[in-house]
Each structure stands twice: as structure tokens, then as C-alpha cells.
């Protein structure tokens, strides 16, 4: 005879799970309507609920870990507010808006959080690049796209490391990367767009140089550190 086993109570995947799922459903109904103007609900049908709930859990966990990294109390009110902000940023992305389901939001969660456009910083990056490479054949549109990729990369690293994203620190980090490019006979002839698509390679080179390096101006002051997240964990260059 089989023993009757007590049914184990299912533990919620995160604190405030009900409040946060309500936040998600409320946001969805507010922003998505049918042709007659009636609110739509997200598709959490039996075939999709496991995948969608699991993806929402990962998003919430990610937001909580960021808050904990900044030593911010993860209260119910703060959690709901942060999820609402995340959903607003996601909704403002036209591609994600058309594919607004939790699996997609989770896949793009880092891109969503670092999506702020910063034309002033991009301009300074270009000025720095053109100064370091005076003979460079400029292509402003492609170079501008490369600068924006660099900003996105740096924001992602600072976000994941719970570091404050300041212009001074970021420009110092990018300066160090550009100097590394300048020392490489092959890469120094490539476009800024090519460099921007291979940033982790240069970051890894800088990390391998434990003693760092000085800039080409003769200054004995080292460039600011670069904060990154390599496969082995966080670290300073």
C-alpha cells in the first residue's frame, strides 16, 4: 500500500510575488487594448504560464539583485515601483512593444535597463577617438553608431557590477581601451565600429596586464580603472 504523502506547499519564486504579478498584469491591461478599446491580458494560458511565470521571476530576481548590490531595501513598494519602471522602459522600445511577453522581456532585460540614449557622451567619445587617431578616415554615421555601442557596453558592465555610471569614470575607462587599441598593430587600423563590436577582447587584454599602463602623454598618472564582468566574475582593471 502506498503511503499518502502530504502535498508540499509551493513556495513563491520571489517575495511579493502576487503583488508583482498584479503589477505586471495591471501594466499590460493599461497599455494594450483590443480593436474596441477593451483591455487585453497577457497570454498566460496553460501552455505558456510556466515559461512566462518563470521569465517574470528571473526579471524580478535580477531587479532585486541590483537593488541589493546598491544596498537598497527590497520592500514591496520599492519592488513594485522598480518593476513598473522596467516595464515602462521596455514599452518605449518599439520592437519589444510589439513582442511584449515575459520571455522576451527577460531575454532583453539588460538592454532595457541600459537603453538611455546619451548623445553628449557619444560626442565626447568621438572627439577622444579622433584625437588619438588623427589620420583616421572618418565616417560620422558609422562612428556615431560605434560610440553608442560603446556606451551600451559600459552601462551594462557598470549596472551588473552595481557601480555608479559617471561620465568621468566611463571616459577614463574608454580612454584606456583606446590606448590598448593604439598599441595593437592590427586593431589600430580598424574602424571605431569594429572596435565597438570587440570591446571584451580589449578589456581582457587590459586585465591581463596586471601593472596597467600609462597614457602616451608622458603622465605618470594611470587612467581610471575599467569595471567589467568577465566570465570569471567582476574585477577592476
C-alpha positions in Angstrom: 0.0 0.0 0.0 1.3 3.4 -1.0 1.7 5.9 1.8 -0.3 9.1 1.4 2.3 11.8 1.0 1.4 15.3 2.1 1.2 17.7 -0.8 4.1 20.1 -0.4 3.1 23.7 -0.4 4.5 25.5 -3.4 6.9 28.3 -2.4 6.5 31.6 -4.3 9.6 32.2 -6.5 10.1 35.7 -5.0 8.9 37.8 -2.1 5.9 39.9 -3.0 5.2 37.5 -6.0 1.4 38.2 -6.0 1.9 42.0 -5.8 4.4 41.9 -8.6 2.4 39.7 -10.9 -0.5 42.1 -10.3 1.8 44.9 -11.2 2.7 43.2 -14.5 -0.9 42.3 -15.4 -2.2 45.8 -14.5 0.5 47.4 -16.6 -0.3 45.1 -19.6 -4.0 45.8 -19.4 -3.4 49.6 -19.2 -1.1 49.7 -22.2 -2.6 47.0 -24.5 -6.2 47.2 -25.9 -8.2 45.3 -28.4 -9.7 46.9 -31.5 -12.8 48.0 -29.5 -10.6 49.6 -26.8 -11.1 46.9 -24.1 -8.0 46.0 -22.0 -6.1 42.9 -23.0 -4.5 40.5 -20.6 -1.1 38.8 -21.2 -1.2 35.3 -22.6 -0.7 33.1 -19.5 -2.6 30.1 -20.9 -1.9 26.6 -19.6 0.6 26.1 -22.5 2.6 29.3 -21.7 2.1 30.0 -18.0 5.2 28.0 -16.9 7.5 29.8 -19.3 6.0 33.2 -18.7 5.9 33.0 -14.9 9.5 31.6 -14.9 10.7 34.5 -17.1 9.0 37.1 -14.9 10.6 35.5 -11.8 14.1 35.9 -13.5 13.3 39.6 -14.2 12.2 40.2 -10.6 15.2 38.4 -9.2 17.5 40.4 -11.5 16.0 43.7 -10.3 16.2 42.6 -6.7 19.9 41.7 -7.0 20.7 45.1 -8.5 18.9 46.8 -5.5 20.8 44.6 -3.1 24.1 45.4 -4.8 23.3 49.1 -4.2 22.3 48.3 -0.6 18.7 49.3 -1.1 16.0 47.6 0.9 13.8 45.4 -1.4 10.5 46.4 0.1 7.1 45.5 -1.5 6.6 49.1 -2.6 10.1 49.5 -4.0 9.9 46.2 -5.8 6.6 47.2 -7.5 8.0 50.6 -8.4 11.1 49.1 -9.9 9.1 46.6 -12.0 6.8 49.3 -13.2 9.8 51.4 -14.3 11.3 48.4 -16.0 8.1 47.8 -17.9 7.8 51.4 -18.9 11.3 51.4 -20.4 10.5 48.1 -22.2 7.3 49.5 -23.6 9.2 52.5 -25.1 11.2 50.2 -27.2 9.2 49.7 -30.5 10.5 46.1 -31.1 9.8 44.9 -27.5 6.5 46.7 -27.5 5.4 44.5 -30.4 6.7 41.4 -28.6 5.6 42.2 -25.0 5.8 38.9 -23.3 7.9 37.9 -20.3 10.2 35.6 -22.2 11.2 38.5 -24.4 11.5 40.9 -21.6 13.8 38.6 -19.7 15.9 38.0 -22.8 16.3 41.7 -23.3 16.3 42.8 -19.6 19.9 44.2 -19.6 19.3 46.0 -22.9 16.1 47.5 -21.5 17.8 48.8 -18.3 20.7 50.5 -20.2 18.7 51.9 -23.1 19.1 55.6 -22.2 20.4 57.5 -25.2 23.3 59.8 -24.4 24.4 62.0 -27.4 26.6 64.3 -25.4 28.7 61.3 -24.2 28.8 59.8 -27.6 30.2 63.1 -29.0 33.0 63.1 -26.4 33.9 59.5 -27.3 34.2 60.5 -30.9 36.4 63.5 -30.0 38.6 61.3 -28.0 38.9 58.7 -30.8 39.6 61.3 -33.5 42.3 62.9 -31.2 44.0 59.6 -30.6 43.9 58.6 -34.3 44.4 61.9 -36.3 44.9 60.0 -39.6 41.7 58.1 -39.2 39.3 58.1 -42.2 36.1 59.4 -40.5 32.6 58.1 -41.3 30.4 60.0 -38.9 27.3 57.9 -39.1 29.2 54.6 -38.5 31.5 56.2 -35.9 28.4 57.5 -34.0 26.9 54.1 -34.1 30.1 52.7 -32.7 30.2 55.3 -29.9 26.6 54.3 -28.9 27.6 50.6 -28.8 30.5 51.5 -26.5 28.1 53.4 -24.2 25.7 50.5 -24.0 28.6 48.1 -23.3 29.9 50.2 -20.5 26.5 50.8 -19.0 25.9 47.1 -18.9 29.2 46.4 -17.1 28.5 49.2 -14.5 25.0 48.1 -14.0 25.9 44.4 -13.4 28.7 45.5 -11.0 26.4 47.9 -9.1 28.8 50.7 -9.9 27.8 54.3 -10.4 27.9 55.3 -14.1 29.6 58.7 -14.2 30.9 60.4 -17.2 34.4 60.9 -15.8 34.8 57.3 -14.9 33.4 56.0 -18.1 35.6 58.3 -20.3 38.6 57.2 -18.3 37.8 53.6 -18.9 37.2 54.2 -22.6 40.4 56.1 -22.9 42.3 53.1 -21.5 40.6 50.9 -24.1 41.6 53.3 -26.9 45.2 53.3 -25.8 45.2 49.5 -25.9 43.8 49.6 -29.4 46.5 52.1 -30.4 49.3 49.7 -29.2 47.9 46.9 -31.4 49.3 47.0 -34.9 46.3 45.2 -36.4 43.4 46.7 -34.5 44.7 50.3 -34.7 43.9 50.3 -38.4 40.3 49.2 -37.9 37.1 51.4 -37.7 35.6 52.5 -34.4 32.6 50.4 -35.3 34.8 47.3 -35.5 36.4 48.2 -32.2 33.0 48.7 -30.5 31.9 45.2 -31.6 35.0 43.6 -29.9 35.3 45.5 -26.7 35.6 42.5 -24.4 38.8 41.5 -26.2 40.4 44.8 -25.3 39.1 44.6 -21.7 40.6 41.1 -21.4 44.0 42.4 -22.6 43.9 45.2 -20.1 43.1 42.8 -17.3 45.9 40.5 -18.3 48.3 43.5 -17.8 48.4 43.5 -14.0 50.6 46.5 -13.8 48.3 48.6 -16.1 49.9 51.2 -18.3 50.3 55.0 -18.6 48.9 57.1 -21.4 51.1 58.5 -24.3 51.3 62.0 -22.9 54.1 61.0 -20.6 52.0 61.4 -17.5 52.7 59.1 -14.6 49.1 59.1 -13.6 47.3 55.9 -14.7 43.9 56.1 -16.5 40.9 55.3 -14.3 40.0 51.6 -13.9 37.6 49.8 -16.1 34.8 47.9 -14.4 33.8 44.8 -16.3 32.2 41.4 -15.8 34.3 38.7 -17.4 33.2 35.1 -17.3 35.1 34.6 -14.0 33.4 37.4 -12.2 33.8 41.1 -11.6 37.1 42.8 -11.4 38.9 46.1 -11.8 41.5 46.7 -14.5 
